[in-house]
Amino acid sequence: MLVLAALLWAPVASAGGDAGGGAAGGAADTLVVNFAGDVAYPDRWPRVAEVDRRKDKLFEQVQPILDSGDLNFANLECPLTTARHLAKAAAAGKKWAITCAPARLAYVLDSGLNLLSLANNHTADAGFRG
């Protein structure tokens, strides 16, 4: 993780002359890294219509923190896909098989989250294609 952070930070330092300090500014030798938990907007979730309505305001309570970060990490908890192979996951005994519409990735990226993990227990919920 540290190596990846250093690789992503290096082009910022050489491109603009300011080696970091977060989006809000600060010491040139400071790299601000924020970590969040799971982010998911499953298609079959009862409140997904509200998520789609609030898309640009989903992170408003933590937006100042995200705005201060050079790297903002979260776990993308569901596969972004139009594939629907959830029956296989259910047949394998998985109770909570989920997928998310690909358009919902914009909600995450527009918030300032810019380093996402896909390694979790829902990665294969829509099968190999998903």
Secondary structure in CASP SS format (residue, H / E / C, confidence):
PFRMAT SS
TARGET T0000
AUTHOR 0000-0000-0000
METHOD secondary structure of the structure
MODEL  1
M C 1.00
L H 1.00
V H 1.00
L H 1.00
A H 1.00
A H 1.00
L H 1.00
L H 1.00
W H 1.00
A H 1.00
P H 1.00
V H 1.00
A H 1.00
S H 1.00
A H 1.00
G H 1.00
G C 1.00
D C 1.00
A C 1.00
G C 1.00
G C 1.00
G C 1.00
A C 1.00
A C 1.00
G C 1.00
G C 1.00
A C 1.00
A C 1.00
D C 1.00
T C 1.00
L C 1.00
V C 1.00
V E 1.00
N E 1.00
F E 1.00
A E 1.00
G E 1.00
D E 1.00
V E 1.00
A C 1.00
Y C 1.00
P C 1.00
D C 1.00
R C 1.00
W C 1.00
P C 1.00
R C 1.00
V H 1.00
A H 1.00
E H 1.00
V H 1.00
D H 1.00
R H 1.00
R C 1.00
K H 1.00
D H 1.00
K H 1.00
L C 1.00
F C 1.00
E C 1.00
Q C 1.00
V C 1.00
Q H 1.00
P H 1.00
I H 1.00
L H 1.00
D H 1.00
S H 1.00
G C 1.00
D C 1.00
L E 1.00
N E 1.00
F E 1.00
A E 1.00
N E 1.00
L E 1.00
E C 1.00
C C 1.00
P C 1.00
L E 1.00
T C 1.00
T C 1.00
A C 1.00
R C 1.00
H C 1.00
L H 1.00
A H 1.00
K H 1.00
A H 1.00
A H 1.00
A H 1.00
A C 1.00
G C 1.00
K C 1.00
K C 1.00
W C 1.00
A C 1.00
I C 1.00
T C 1.00
C E 1.00
A C 1.00
P H 1.00
A H 1.00
R H 1.00
L H 1.00
A H 1.00
Y H 1.00
V H 1.00
L H 1.00
D H 1.00
S H 1.00
G C 1.00
L C 1.00
N C 1.00
L E 1.00
L E 1.00
S E 1.00
L C 1.00
A C 1.00
N C 1.00
N C 1.00
H C 1.00
T C 1.00
A C 1.00
D C 1.00
A C 1.00
G C 1.00
F C 1.00
R C 1.00
G C 1.00
END
